[in-house]
Amino acid sequence: MLHRKHLLARNPQIEAMSDLFDRPCRAFHELEAWRIKGIKQSIKEADAGEFTSDVDLAIATKKYAG
């Protein structure tokens, strides 16, 4: 059975197409990893009782919600 690298070495067109697919997939994976890390950190902070005060929430709401 031929491995992917052997197939790519034989056909530059397939290699180029594979690269066109791999780059966005890697970028998506990196983005999602960043988001998951942020979510886990937020959960850790919430579990530790680190919440925004009512005053800070009111200020942010007024600033961004109008």
ABEGO torsion letter per residue (X at the ends): XBBAAAAAAABAAAAAAAAAAAAAAAAAAAAAAAAAAAAAAAAAAAAAGBBBBAAAAAAAAAAAAX
